[in-house]
Amino acid sequence: MGYAMLSLSLLRGFDFRGERRWLAWFLAVLYAVTDEFHQSFVPGRHPAVFDVLVYDNIGSLISLWLAGMLIKQKQTIPDELVVETEKISAS
């Protein structure tokens, strides 16, 4: 859940541009890698590559996929709302 929120925050920082979703994912996974490295220095904690590859990665991907679906849905304009410019300029 934390990396899902991080990915969405990064995407918001990129103004929700769809082409920047992969960059948001990459930065979130890169942060996950550095977090696991940091855990190697904390007593009682152990780094796990599995956490990065599965949990953090999937959380990030799912949130960005859902955000992409919502972005595409909001960008779609129904045909009945489209105003033809020729009709406006002719009147």
PDB file of N, CA, C and O in Angstrom:
ATOM      1  N   MET A   1       0.816  -1.195   0.000  1.00  0.00           N
ATOM      2  CA  MET A   1       0.000   0.000   0.000  1.00  0.00           C
ATOM      3  C   MET A   1       0.871   1.275   0.000  1.00  0.00           C
ATOM      4  O   MET A   1       0.540   2.274  -0.639  1.00  0.00           O
ATOM      5  N   GLY A   2       1.962   1.204   0.719  1.00  0.00           N
ATOM      6  CA  GLY A   2       2.844   2.373   0.798  1.00  0.00           C
ATOM      7  C   GLY A   2       3.465   2.728  -0.539  1.00  0.00           C
ATOM      8  O   GLY A   2       3.568   3.903  -0.889  1.00  0.00           O
ATOM      9  N   TYR A   3       3.876   1.723  -1.279  1.00  0.00           N
ATOM     10  CA  TYR A   3       4.490   1.994  -2.583  1.00  0.00           C
ATOM     11  C   TYR A   3       3.451   2.356  -3.632  1.00  0.00           C
ATOM     12  O   TYR A   3       3.766   3.030  -4.613  1.00  0.00           O
ATOM     13  N   ALA A   4       2.221   1.915  -3.432  1.00  0.00           N
ATOM     14  CA  ALA A   4       1.134   2.362  -4.303  1.00  0.00           C
ATOM     15  C   ALA A   4       0.916   3.860  -4.113  1.00  0.00           C
ATOM     16  O   ALA A   4       0.758   4.600  -5.084  1.00  0.00           O
ATOM     17  N   MET A   5       0.909   4.292  -2.872  1.00  0.00           N
ATOM     18  CA  MET A   5       0.729   5.723  -2.581  1.00  0.00           C
ATOM     19  C   MET A   5       1.928   6.534  -3.054  1.00  0.00           C
ATOM     20  O   MET A   5       1.767   7.654  -3.540  1.00  0.00           O
ATOM     21  N   LEU A   6       3.127   5.979  -2.917  1.00  0.00           N
ATOM     22  CA  LEU A   6       4.320   6.668  -3.406  1.00  0.00           C
ATOM     23  C   LEU A   6       4.263   6.844  -4.916  1.00  0.00           C
ATOM     24  O   LEU A   6       4.583   7.915  -5.432  1.00  0.00           O
ATOM     25  N   SER A   7       3.861   5.802  -5.621  1.00  0.00           N
ATOM     26  CA  SER A   7       3.764   5.891  -7.087  1.00  0.00           C
ATOM     27  C   SER A   7       2.749   6.935  -7.513  1.00  0.00           C
ATOM     28  O   SER A   7       2.996   7.709  -8.438  1.00  0.00           O
ATOM     29  N   LEU A   8       1.609   6.958  -6.840  1.00  0.00           N
ATOM     30  CA  LEU A   8       0.587   7.953  -7.181  1.00  0.00           C
ATOM     31  C   LEU A   8       1.069   9.367  -6.862  1.00  0.00           C
ATOM     32  O   LEU A   8       0.771  10.309  -7.596  1.00  0.00           O
ATOM     33  N   SER A   9       1.803   9.510  -5.783  1.00  0.00           N
ATOM     34  CA  SER A   9       2.350  10.830  -5.450  1.00  0.00           C
ATOM     35  C   SER A   9       3.358  11.285  -6.497  1.00  0.00           C
ATOM     36  O   SER A   9       3.377  12.452  -6.889  1.00  0.00           O
ATOM     37  N   LEU A  10       4.185  10.364  -6.941  1.00  0.00           N
ATOM     38  CA  LEU A  10       5.139  10.705  -7.997  1.00  0.00           C
ATOM     39  C   LEU A  10       4.417  11.063  -9.291  1.00  0.00           C
ATOM     40  O   LEU A  10       4.790  12.017  -9.974  1.00  0.00           O
ATOM     41  N   LEU A  11       3.384  10.296  -9.623  1.00  0.00           N
ATOM     42  CA  LEU A  11       2.622  10.583 -10.837  1.00  0.00           C
ATOM     43  C   LEU A  11       1.944  11.947 -10.737  1.00  0.00           C
ATOM     44  O   LEU A  11       1.872  12.679 -11.725  1.00  0.00           O
ATOM     45  N   ARG A  12       1.452  12.287  -9.561  1.00  0.00           N
ATOM     46  CA  ARG A  12       0.846  13.612  -9.371  1.00  0.00           C
ATOM     47  C   ARG A  12       1.899  14.702  -9.560  1.00  0.00           C
ATOM     48  O   ARG A  12       1.611  15.766 -10.106  1.00  0.00           O
ATOM     49  N   GLY A  13       3.111  14.429  -9.107  1.00  0.00           N
ATOM     50  CA  GLY A  13       4.211  15.366  -9.312  1.00  0.00           C
ATOM     51  C   GLY A  13       4.531  15.570 -10.787  1.00  0.00           C
ATOM     52  O   GLY A  13       5.040  16.619 -11.181  1.00  0.00           O
ATOM     53  N   PHE A  14       4.227  14.559 -11.598  1.00  0.00           N
ATOM     54  CA  PHE A  14       4.415  14.648 -13.044  1.00  0.00           C
ATOM     55  C   PHE A  14       3.135  15.101 -13.742  1.00  0.00           C
ATOM     56  O   PHE A  14       2.985  14.893 -14.946  1.00  0.00           O
ATOM     57  N   ASP A  15       2.219  15.710 -13.012  1.00  0.00           N
ATOM     58  CA  ASP A  15       0.953  16.250 -13.536  1.00  0.00           C
ATOM     59  C   ASP A  15       0.087  15.191 -14.204  1.00  0.00           C
ATOM     60  O   ASP A  15      -0.612  15.479 -15.176  1.00  0.00           O
ATOM     61  N   PHE A  16       0.132  13.967 -13.687  1.00  0.00           N
ATOM     62  CA  PHE A  16      -0.686  12.856 -14.167  1.00  0.00           C
ATOM     63  C   PHE A  16      -0.530  12.612 -15.667  1.00  0.00           C
ATOM     64  O   PHE A  16      -1.468  12.158 -16.323  1.00  0.00           O
ATOM     65  N   ARG A  17       0.642  12.908 -16.210  1.00  0.00           N
ATOM     66  CA  ARG A  17       0.880  12.633 -17.623  1.00  0.00           C
ATOM     67  C   ARG A  17       1.086  11.137 -17.805  1.00  0.00           C
ATOM     68  O   ARG A  17       1.931  10.527 -17.151  1.00  0.00           O
ATOM     69  N   GLY A  18       0.298  10.558 -18.704  1.00  0.00           N
ATOM     70  CA  GLY A  18       0.320   9.120 -18.905  1.00  0.00           C
ATOM     71  C   GLY A  18       1.665   8.576 -19.318  1.00  0.00           C
ATOM     72  O   GLY A  18       2.032   7.463 -18.943  1.00  0.00           O
ATOM     73  N   GLU A  19       2.413   9.363 -20.097  1.00  0.00           N
ATOM     74  CA  GLU A  19       3.711   8.880 -20.560  1.00  0.00           C
ATOM     75  C   GLU A  19       4.742   8.854 -19.428  1.00  0.00           C
ATOM     76  O   GLU A  19       5.818   8.277 -19.587  1.00  0.00           O
ATOM     77  N   ARG A  20       4.426   9.463 -18.307  1.00  0.00           N
ATOM     78  CA  ARG A  20       5.356   9.493 -17.173  1.00  0.00           C
ATOM     79  C   ARG A  20       5.070   8.396 -16.151  1.00  0.00           C
ATOM     80  O   ARG A  20       5.732   8.333 -15.115  1.00  0.00           O
ATOM     81  N   ARG A  21       4.091   7.530 -16.428  1.00  0.00           N
ATOM     82  CA  ARG A  21       3.773   6.463 -15.473  1.00  0.00           C
ATOM     83  C   ARG A  21       4.964   5.540 -15.254  1.00  0.00           C
ATOM     84  O   ARG A  21       5.225   5.112 -14.130  1.00  0.00           O
ATOM     85  N   TRP A  22       5.685   5.236 -16.328  1.00  0.00           N
ATOM     86  CA  TRP A  22       6.825   4.328 -16.182  1.00  0.00           C
ATOM     87  C   TRP A  22       7.935   4.954 -15.349  1.00  0.00           C
ATOM     88  O   TRP A  22       8.629   4.252 -14.614  1.00  0.00           O
ATOM     89  N   LEU A  23       8.106   6.247 -15.455  1.00  0.00           N
ATOM     90  CA  LEU A  23       9.109   6.916 -14.634  1.00  0.00           C
ATOM     91  C   LEU A  23       8.704   6.882 -13.167  1.00  0.00           C
ATOM     92  O   LEU A  23       9.548   6.671 -12.296  1.00  0.00           O
ATOM     93  N   ALA A  24       7.431   7.086 -12.886  1.00  0.00           N
ATOM     94  CA  ALA A  24       6.932   7.014 -11.508  1.00  0.00           C
ATOM     95  C   ALA A  24       7.141   5.602 -10.955  1.00  0.00           C
ATOM     96  O   ALA A  24       7.543   5.440  -9.803  1.00  0.00           O
ATOM     97  N   TRP A  25       6.868   4.583 -11.774  1.00  0.00           N
ATOM     98  CA  TRP A  25       7.082   3.198 -11.346  1.00  0.00           C
ATOM     99  C   TRP A  25       8.560   2.950 -11.059  1.00  0.00           C
ATOM    100  O   TRP A  25       8.912   2.381 -10.025  1.00  0.00           O
ATOM    101  N   PHE A  26       9.418   3.380 -11.973  1.00  0.00           N
ATOM    102  CA  PHE A  26      10.854   3.156 -11.810  1.00  0.00           C
ATOM    103  C   PHE A  26      11.378   3.809 -10.533  1.00  0.00           C
ATOM    104  O   PHE A  26      12.144   3.192  -9.793  1.00  0.00           O
ATOM    105  N   LEU A  27      10.976   5.040 -10.273  1.00  0.00           N
ATOM    106  CA  LEU A  27      11.439   5.740  -9.075  1.00  0.00           C
ATOM    107  C   LEU A  27      10.926   5.071  -7.802  1.00  0.00           C
ATOM    108  O   LEU A  27      11.643   5.012  -6.803  1.00  0.00           O
ATOM    109  N   ALA A  28       9.692   4.568  -7.829  1.00  0.00           N
ATOM    110  CA  ALA A  28       9.151   3.876  -6.655  1.00  0.00           C
ATOM    111  C   ALA A  28       9.902   2.575  -6.395  1.00  0.00           C
ATOM    112  O   ALA A  28      10.214   2.260  -5.247  1.00  0.00           O
ATOM    113  N   VAL A  29      10.194   1.823  -7.445  1.00  0.00           N
ATOM    114  CA  VAL A  29      10.939   0.568  -7.276  1.00  0.00           C
ATOM    115  C   VAL A  29      12.382   0.859  -6.862  1.00  0.00           C
ATOM    116  O   VAL A  29      12.955   0.127  -6.055  1.00  0.00           O
ATOM    117  N   LEU A  30      12.962   1.902  -7.400  1.00  0.00           N
ATOM    118  CA  LEU A  30      14.315   2.294  -6.998  1.00  0.00           C
ATOM    119  C   LEU A  30      14.343   2.651  -5.510  1.00  0.00           C
ATOM    120  O   LEU A  30      15.283   2.294  -4.799  1.00  0.00           O
ATOM    121  N   TYR A  31      13.317   3.350  -5.049  1.00  0.00           N
ATOM    122  CA  TYR A  31      13.228   3.668  -3.625  1.00  0.00           C
ATOM    123  C   TYR A  31      13.068   2.391  -2.798  1.00  0.00           C
ATOM    124  O   TYR A  31      13.636   2.279  -1.712  1.00  0.00           O
ATOM    125  N   ALA A  32      12.298   1.432  -3.309  1.00  0.00           N
ATOM    126  CA  ALA A  32      12.125   0.156  -2.604  1.00  0.00           C
ATOM    127  C   ALA A  32      13.456  -0.565  -2.459  1.00  0.00           C
ATOM    128  O   ALA A  32      13.733  -1.155  -1.415  1.00  0.00           O
ATOM    129  N   VAL A  33      14.282  -0.521  -3.502  1.00  0.00           N
ATOM    130  CA  VAL A  33      15.603  -1.158  -3.445  1.00  0.00           C
ATOM    131  C   VAL A  33      16.470  -0.485  -2.385  1.00  0.00           C
ATOM    132  O   VAL A  33      17.130  -1.162  -1.596  1.00  0.00           O
ATOM    133  N   THR A  34      16.466   0.846  -2.366  1.00  0.00           N
ATOM    134  CA  THR A  34      17.277   1.553  -1.371  1.00  0.00           C
ATOM    135  C   THR A  34      16.737   1.324   0.038  1.00  0.00           C
ATOM    136  O   THR A  34      17.510   1.301   0.996  1.00  0.00           O
ATOM    137  N   ASP A  35      15.443   1.156   0.176  1.00  0.00           N
ATOM    138  CA  ASP A  35      14.853   0.868   1.490  1.00  0.00           C
ATOM    139  C   ASP A  35      15.283  -0.515   1.983  1.00  0.00           C
ATOM    140  O   ASP A  35      15.592  -0.686   3.163  1.00  0.00           O
ATOM    141  N   GLU A  36      15.303  -1.493   1.088  1.00  0.00           N
ATOM    142  CA  GLU A  36      15.771  -2.825   1.479  1.00  0.00           C
ATOM    143  C   GLU A  36      17.255  -2.790   1.855  1.00  0.00           C
ATOM    144  O   GLU A  36      17.671  -3.476   2.789  1.00  0.00           O
ATOM    145  N   PHE A  37      18.049  -2.004   1.145  1.00  0.00           N
ATOM    146  CA  PHE A  37      19.461  -1.848   1.491  1.00  0.00           C
ATOM    147  C   PHE A  37      19.593  -1.226   2.878  1.00  0.00           C
ATOM    148  O   PHE A  37      20.431  -1.642   3.678  1.00  0.00           O
ATOM    149  N   HIS A  38      18.764  -0.234   3.152  1.00  0.00           N
ATOM    150  CA  HIS A  38      18.778   0.409   4.465  1.00  0.00           C
ATOM    151  C   HIS A  38      18.427  -0.580   5.566  1.00  0.00           C
ATOM    152  O   HIS A  38      18.985  -0.515   6.661  1.00  0.00           O
ATOM    153  N   GLN A  39      17.502  -1.500   5.283  1.00  0.00           N
ATOM    154  CA  GLN A  39      17.097  -2.484   6.291  1.00  0.00           C
ATOM    155  C   GLN A  39      18.246  -3.406   6.687  1.00  0.00           C
ATOM    156  O   GLN A  39      18.237  -3.975   7.778  1.00  0.00           O
ATOM    157  N   SER A  40      19.225  -3.556   5.816  1.00  0.00           N
ATOM    158  CA  SER A  40      20.356  -4.425   6.158  1.00  0.00           C
ATOM    159  C   SER A  40      21.184  -3.859   7.313  1.00  0.00           C
ATOM    160  O   SER A  40      21.935  -4.597   7.951  1.00  0.00           O
ATOM    161  N   PHE A  41      21.056  -2.569   7.585  1.00  0.00           N
ATOM    162  CA  PHE A  41      21.797  -1.941   8.671  1.00  0.00           C
ATOM    163  C   PHE A  41      20.982  -1.827   9.951  1.00  0.00           C
ATOM    164  O   PHE A  41      21.528  -1.439  10.985  1.00  0.00           O
ATOM    165  N   VAL A  42      19.709  -2.148   9.916  1.00  0.00           N
ATOM    166  CA  VAL A  42      18.840  -2.015  11.082  1.00  0.00           C
ATOM    167  C   VAL A  42      18.807  -3.352  11.821  1.00  0.00           C
ATOM    168  O   VAL A  42      18.490  -4.381  11.225  1.00  0.00           O
ATOM    169  N   PRO A  43      19.133  -3.343  13.121  1.00  0.00           N
ATOM    170  CA  PRO A  43      19.095  -4.600  13.873  1.00  0.00           C
ATOM    171  C   PRO A  43      17.680  -5.200  13.897  1.00  0.00           C
ATOM    172  O   PRO A  43      16.691  -4.501  14.118  1.00  0.00           O
ATOM    173  N   GLY A  44      17.622  -6.494  13.666  1.00  0.00           N
ATOM    174  CA  GLY A  44      16.335  -7.184  13.676  1.00  0.00           C
ATOM    175  C   GLY A  44      15.600  -7.153  12.347  1.00  0.00           C
ATOM    176  O   GLY A  44      14.552  -7.785  12.214  1.00  0.00           O
ATOM    177  N   ARG A  45      16.112  -6.448  11.378  1.00  0.00           N
ATOM    178  CA  ARG A  45      15.501  -6.377  10.049  1.00  0.00           C
ATOM    179  C   ARG A  45      16.440  -7.025   9.042  1.00  0.00           C
ATOM    180  O   ARG A  45      17.662  -6.970   9.186  1.00  0.00           O
ATOM    181  N   HIS A  46      15.858  -7.630   8.036  1.00  0.00           N
ATOM    182  CA  HIS A  46      16.659  -8.287   7.011  1.00  0.00           C
ATOM    183  C   HIS A  46      16.155  -7.869   5.633  1.00  0.00           C
ATOM    184  O   HIS A  46      14.945  -7.843   5.404  1.00  0.00           O
ATOM    185  N   PRO A  47      17.057  -7.544   4.718  1.00  0.00           N
ATOM    186  CA  PRO A  47      16.615  -7.169   3.361  1.00  0.00           C
ATOM    187  C   PRO A  47      16.127  -8.404   2.604  1.00  0.00           C
ATOM    188  O   PRO A  47      16.647  -9.505   2.785  1.00  0.00           O
ATOM    189  N   ALA A  48      15.126  -8.201   1.760  1.00  0.00           N
ATOM    190  CA  ALA A  48      14.592  -9.302   0.960  1.00  0.00           C
ATOM    191  C   ALA A  48      14.304  -8.806  -0.446  1.00  0.00           C
ATOM    192  O   ALA A  48      13.498  -7.896  -0.640  1.00  0.00           O
ATOM    193  N   VAL A  49      14.958  -9.399  -1.411  1.00  0.00           N
ATOM    194  CA  VAL A  49      14.727  -9.049  -2.812  1.00  0.00           C
ATOM    195  C   VAL A  49      13.288  -9.397  -3.200  1.00  0.00           C
ATOM    196  O   VAL A  49      12.683  -8.720  -4.031  1.00  0.00           O
ATOM    197  N   PHE A  50      12.749 -10.447  -2.598  1.00  0.00           N
ATOM    198  CA  PHE A  50      11.377 -10.866  -2.877  1.00  0.00           C
ATOM    199  C   PHE A  50      10.382  -9.748  -2.566  1.00  0.00           C
ATOM    200  O   PHE A  50       9.411  -9.560  -3.298  1.00  0.00           O
ATOM    201  N   ASP A  51      10.618  -9.011  -1.490  1.00  0.00           N
ATOM    202  CA  ASP A  51       9.735  -7.896  -1.138  1.00  0.00           C
ATOM    203  C   ASP A  51       9.693  -6.853  -2.250  1.00  0.00           C
ATOM    204  O   ASP A  51       8.625  -6.351  -2.599  1.00  0.00           O
ATOM    205  N   VAL A  52      10.859  -6.531  -2.803  1.00  0.00           N
ATOM    206  CA  VAL A  52      10.922  -5.529  -3.862  1.00  0.00           C
ATOM    207  C   VAL A  52      10.259  -6.048  -5.133  1.00  0.00           C
ATOM    208  O   VAL A  52       9.437  -5.361  -5.740  1.00  0.00           O
ATOM    209  N   LEU A  53      10.622  -7.264  -5.528  1.00  0.00           N
ATOM    210  CA  LEU A  53      10.132  -7.807  -6.794  1.00  0.00           C
ATOM    211  C   LEU A  53       8.646  -8.112  -6.779  1.00  0.00           C
ATOM    212  O   LEU A  53       7.990  -8.012  -7.816  1.00  0.00           O
ATOM    213  N   VAL A  54       8.108  -8.477  -5.644  1.00  0.00           N
ATOM    214  CA  VAL A  54       6.700  -8.876  -5.606  1.00  0.00           C
ATOM    215  C   VAL A  54       5.834  -7.794  -4.972  1.00  0.00           C
ATOM    216  O   VAL A  54       5.029  -7.167  -5.660  1.00  0.00           O
ATOM    217  N   TYR A  55       5.985  -7.572  -3.695  1.00  0.00           N
ATOM    218  CA  TYR A  55       5.055  -6.699  -2.976  1.00  0.00           C
ATOM    219  C   TYR A  55       5.147  -5.240  -3.404  1.00  0.00           C
ATOM    220  O   TYR A  55       4.145  -4.634  -3.785  1.00  0.00           O
ATOM    221  N   ASP A  56       6.338  -4.684  -3.340  1.00  0.00           N
ATOM    222  CA  ASP A  56       6.496  -3.260  -3.665  1.00  0.00           C
ATOM    223  C   ASP A  56       6.229  -2.998  -5.139  1.00  0.00           C
ATOM    224  O   ASP A  56       5.562  -2.025  -5.488  1.00  0.00           O
ATOM    225  N   ASN A  57       6.744  -3.856  -6.000  1.00  0.00           N
ATOM    226  CA  ASN A  57       6.576  -3.706  -7.437  1.00  0.00           C
ATOM    227  C   ASN A  57       5.101  -3.837  -7.839  1.00  0.00           C
ATOM    228  O   ASN A  57       4.585  -3.012  -8.594  1.00  0.00           O
ATOM    229  N   ILE A  58       4.438  -4.858  -7.340  1.00  0.00           N
ATOM    230  CA  ILE A  58       3.030  -5.069  -7.702  1.00  0.00           C
ATOM    231  C   ILE A  58       2.148  -3.952  -7.160  1.00  0.00           C
ATOM    232  O   ILE A  58       1.229  -3.503  -7.846  1.00  0.00           O
ATOM    233  N   GLY A  59       2.415  -3.498  -5.941  1.00  0.00           N
ATOM    234  CA  GLY A  59       1.635  -2.382  -5.394  1.00  0.00           C
ATOM    235  C   GLY A  59       1.763  -1.133  -6.243  1.00  0.00           C
ATOM    236  O   GLY A  59       0.784  -0.430  -6.493  1.00  0.00           O
ATOM    237  N   SER A  60       2.969  -0.873  -6.676  1.00  0.00           N
ATOM    238  CA  SER A  60       3.210   0.286  -7.530  1.00  0.00           C
ATOM    239  C   SER A  60       2.535   0.130  -8.890  1.00  0.00           C
ATOM    240  O   SER A  60       1.889   1.058  -9.375  1.00  0.00           O
ATOM    241  N   LEU A  61       2.684  -1.042  -9.503  1.00  0.00           N
ATOM    242  CA  LEU A  61       2.099  -1.272 -10.828  1.00  0.00           C
ATOM    243  C   LEU A  61       0.568  -1.204 -10.810  1.00  0.00           C
ATOM    244  O   LEU A  61      -0.038  -0.624 -11.711  1.00  0.00           O
ATOM    245  N   ILE A  62      -0.045  -1.786  -9.800  1.00  0.00           N
ATOM    246  CA  ILE A  62      -1.513  -1.787  -9.729  1.00  0.00           C
ATOM    247  C   ILE A  62      -2.044  -0.365  -9.574  1.00  0.00           C
ATOM    248  O   ILE A  62      -3.007   0.015 -10.240  1.00  0.00           O
ATOM    249  N   SER A  63      -1.423   0.416  -8.703  1.00  0.00           N
ATOM    250  CA  SER A  63      -1.909   1.784  -8.505  1.00  0.00           C
ATOM    251  C   SER A  63      -1.735   2.621  -9.768  1.00  0.00           C
ATOM    252  O   SER A  63      -2.609   3.420 -10.104  1.00  0.00           O
ATOM    253  N   LEU A  64      -0.615   2.446 -10.470  1.00  0.00           N
ATOM    254  CA  LEU A  64      -0.395   3.215 -11.696  1.00  0.00           C
ATOM    255  C   LEU A  64      -1.302   2.743 -12.821  1.00  0.00           C
ATOM    256  O   LEU A  64      -1.725   3.543 -13.656  1.00  0.00           O
ATOM    257  N   TRP A  65      -1.603   1.454 -12.849  1.00  0.00           N
ATOM    258  CA  TRP A  65      -2.545   0.930 -13.840  1.00  0.00           C
ATOM    259  C   TRP A  65      -3.935   1.516 -13.605  1.00  0.00           C
ATOM    260  O   TRP A  65      -4.597   1.947 -14.549  1.00  0.00           O
ATOM    261  N   LEU A  66      -4.378   1.533 -12.348  1.00  0.00           N
ATOM    262  CA  LEU A  66      -5.691   2.111 -12.037  1.00  0.00           C
ATOM    263  C   LEU A  66      -5.717   3.607 -12.346  1.00  0.00           C
ATOM    264  O   LEU A  66      -6.711   4.117 -12.862  1.00  0.00           O
ATOM    265  N   ALA A  67      -4.638   4.304 -12.035  1.00  0.00           N
ATOM    266  CA  ALA A  67      -4.568   5.729 -12.351  1.00  0.00           C
ATOM    267  C   ALA A  67      -4.633   5.949 -13.852  1.00  0.00           C
ATOM    268  O   ALA A  67      -5.293   6.879 -14.316  1.00  0.00           O
ATOM    269  N   GLY A  68      -3.953   5.101 -14.614  1.00  0.00           N
ATOM    270  CA  GLY A  68      -3.989   5.213 -16.069  1.00  0.00           C
ATOM    271  C   GLY A  68      -5.387   4.988 -16.614  1.00  0.00           C
ATOM    272  O   GLY A  68      -5.813   5.670 -17.546  1.00  0.00           O
ATOM    273  N   MET A  69      -6.104   4.027 -16.031  1.00  0.00           N
ATOM    274  CA  MET A  69      -7.483   3.776 -16.464  1.00  0.00           C
ATOM    275  C   MET A  69      -8.366   4.995 -16.179  1.00  0.00           C
ATOM    276  O   MET A  69      -9.194   5.372 -17.008  1.00  0.00           O
ATOM    277  N   LEU A  70      -8.187   5.601 -15.017  1.00  0.00           N
ATOM    278  CA  LEU A  70      -8.982   6.784 -14.675  1.00  0.00           C
ATOM    279  C   LEU A  70      -8.616   7.974 -15.559  1.00  0.00           C
ATOM    280  O   LEU A  70      -9.491   8.743 -15.958  1.00  0.00           O
ATOM    281  N   ILE A  71      -7.343   8.125 -15.862  1.00  0.00           N
ATOM    282  CA  ILE A  71      -6.911   9.226 -16.729  1.00  0.00           C
ATOM    283  C   ILE A  71      -7.518   9.068 -18.117  1.00  0.00           C
ATOM    284  O   ILE A  71      -8.019  10.035 -18.690  1.00  0.00           O
ATOM    285  N   LYS A  72      -7.475   7.853 -18.660  1.00  0.00           N
ATOM    286  CA  LYS A  72      -8.049   7.612 -19.980  1.00  0.00           C
ATOM    287  C   LYS A  72      -9.551   7.827 -19.970  1.00  0.00           C
ATOM    288  O   LYS A  72     -10.113   8.346 -20.934  1.00  0.00           O
ATOM    289  N   GLN A  73     -10.203   7.431 -18.889  1.00  0.00           N
ATOM    290  CA  GLN A  73     -11.650   7.589 -18.791  1.00  0.00           C
ATOM    291  C   GLN A  73     -12.030   9.068 -18.759  1.00  0.00           C
ATOM    292  O   GLN A  73     -13.029   9.463 -19.361  1.00  0.00           O
ATOM    293  N   LYS A  74     -11.255   9.875 -18.071  1.00  0.00           N
ATOM    294  CA  LYS A  74     -11.553  11.305 -17.996  1.00  0.00           C
ATOM    295  C   LYS A  74     -11.230  12.019 -19.295  1.00  0.00           C
ATOM    296  O   LYS A  74     -11.835  13.049 -19.592  1.00  0.00           O
ATOM    297  N   GLN A  75     -10.288  11.499 -20.082  1.00  0.00           N
ATOM    298  CA  GLN A  75      -9.916  12.143 -21.336  1.00  0.00           C
ATOM    299  C   GLN A  75     -10.899  11.840 -22.452  1.00  0.00           C
ATOM    300  O   GLN A  75     -10.957  12.578 -23.435  1.00  0.00           O
ATOM    301  N   THR A  76     -11.668  10.781 -22.323  1.00  0.00           N
ATOM    302  CA  THR A  76     -12.625  10.420 -23.350  1.00  0.00           C
ATOM    303  C   THR A  76     -13.821  11.367 -23.282  1.00  0.00           C
ATOM    304  O   THR A  76     -14.455  11.499 -22.235  1.00  0.00           O
ATOM    305  N   ILE A  77     -14.123  12.021 -24.392  1.00  0.00           N
ATOM    306  CA  ILE A  77     -15.234  12.965 -24.450  1.00  0.00           C
ATOM    307  C   ILE A  77     -16.337  12.327 -25.290  1.00  0.00           C
ATOM    308  O   ILE A  77     -16.107  11.949 -26.438  1.00  0.00           O
ATOM    309  N   PRO A  78     -17.531  12.208 -24.719  1.00  0.00           N
ATOM    310  CA  PRO A  78     -18.635  11.644 -25.505  1.00  0.00           C
ATOM    311  C   PRO A  78     -18.923  12.498 -26.742  1.00  0.00           C
ATOM    312  O   PRO A  78     -18.727  13.713 -26.728  1.00  0.00           O
ATOM    313  N   ASP A  79     -19.389  11.846 -27.809  1.00  0.00           N
ATOM    314  CA  ASP A  79     -19.642  12.540 -29.074  1.00  0.00           C
ATOM    315  C   ASP A  79     -20.692  13.634 -28.935  1.00  0.00           C
ATOM    316  O   ASP A  79     -20.616  14.647 -29.632  1.00  0.00           O
ATOM    317  N   GLU A  80     -21.662  13.456 -28.058  1.00  0.00           N
ATOM    318  CA  GLU A  80     -22.714  14.469 -27.939  1.00  0.00           C
ATOM    319  C   GLU A  80     -22.210  15.747 -27.270  1.00  0.00           C
ATOM    320  O   GLU A  80     -22.884  16.776 -27.334  1.00  0.00           O
ATOM    321  N   LEU A  81     -21.040  15.705 -26.632  1.00  0.00           N
ATOM    322  CA  LEU A  81     -20.489  16.901 -26.016  1.00  0.00           C
ATOM    323  C   LEU A  81     -19.525  17.655 -26.931  1.00  0.00           C
ATOM    324  O   LEU A  81     -19.117  18.773 -26.618  1.00  0.00           O
ATOM    325  N   VAL A  82     -19.168  17.055 -28.042  1.00  0.00           N
ATOM    326  CA  VAL A  82     -18.243  17.686 -28.978  1.00  0.00           C
ATOM    327  C   VAL A  82     -19.000  18.710 -29.822  1.00  0.00           C
ATOM    328  O   VAL A  82     -20.026  18.391 -30.422  1.00  0.00           O
ATOM    329  N   VAL A  83     -18.494  19.923 -29.863  1.00  0.00           N
ATOM    330  CA  VAL A  83     -19.118  20.989 -30.630  1.00  0.00           C
ATOM    331  C   VAL A  83     -18.320  21.162 -31.916  1.00  0.00           C
ATOM    332  O   VAL A  83     -17.096  21.280 -31.888  1.00  0.00           O
ATOM    333  N   GLU A  84     -19.011  21.175 -33.019  1.00  0.00           N
ATOM    334  CA  GLU A  84     -18.338  21.340 -34.297  1.00  0.00           C
ATOM    335  C   GLU A  84     -17.993  22.809 -34.483  1.00  0.00           C
ATOM    336  O   GLU A  84     -18.842  23.674 -34.267  1.00  0.00           O
ATOM    337  N   THR A  85     -16.764  23.104 -34.878  1.00  0.00           N
ATOM    338  CA  THR A  85     -16.330  24.477 -35.024  1.00  0.00           C
ATOM    339  C   THR A  85     -16.918  25.149 -36.250  1.00  0.00           C
ATOM    340  O   THR A  85     -17.045  26.373 -36.267  1.00  0.00           O
ATOM    341  N   GLU A  86     -17.283  24.391 -37.280  1.00  0.00           N
ATOM    342  CA  GLU A  86     -17.861  24.999 -38.481  1.00  0.00           C
ATOM    343  C   GLU A  86     -19.215  25.609 -38.196  1.00  0.00           C
ATOM    344  O   GLU A  86     -19.531  26.676 -38.722  1.00  0.00           O
ATOM    345  N   LYS A  87     -20.009  24.968 -37.390  1.00  0.00           N
ATOM    346  CA  LYS A  87     -21.325  25.494 -37.056  1.00  0.00           C
ATOM    347  C   LYS A  87     -21.222  26.777 -36.246  1.00  0.00           C
ATOM    348  O   LYS A  87     -22.034  27.685 -36.422  1.00  0.00           O
ATOM    349  N   ILE A  88     -20.255  26.863 -35.379  1.00  0.00           N
ATOM    350  CA  ILE A  88     -20.092  28.042 -34.547  1.00  0.00           C
ATOM    351  C   ILE A  88     -19.610  29.222 -35.380  1.00  0.00           C
ATOM    352  O   ILE A  88     -20.114  30.334 -35.220  1.00  0.00           O
ATOM    353  N   SER A  89     -18.649  29.000 -36.261  1.00  0.00           N
ATOM    354  CA  SER A  89     -18.101  30.102 -37.036  1.00  0.00           C
ATOM    355  C   SER A  89     -19.059  30.580 -38.130  1.00  0.00           C
ATOM    356  O   SER A  89     -18.958  31.720 -38.583  1.00  0.00           O
ATOM    357  N   ALA A  90     -19.996  29.709 -38.563  1.00  0.00           N
ATOM    358  CA  ALA A  90     -20.949  30.097 -39.610  1.00  0.00           C
ATOM    359  C   ALA A  90     -22.065  30.993 -39.073  1.00  0.00           C
ATOM    360  O   ALA A  90     -22.688  31.723 -39.843  1.00  0.00           O
ATOM    361  N   SER A  91     -22.325  30.949 -37.767  1.00  0.00           N
ATOM    362  CA  SER A  91     -23.442  31.747 -37.247  1.00  0.00           C
ATOM    363  C   SER A  91     -23.074  33.118 -36.830  1.00  0.00           C
ATOM    364  O   SER A  91     -23.931  33.877 -36.378  1.00  0.00           O
TER     365      SER A  91
END
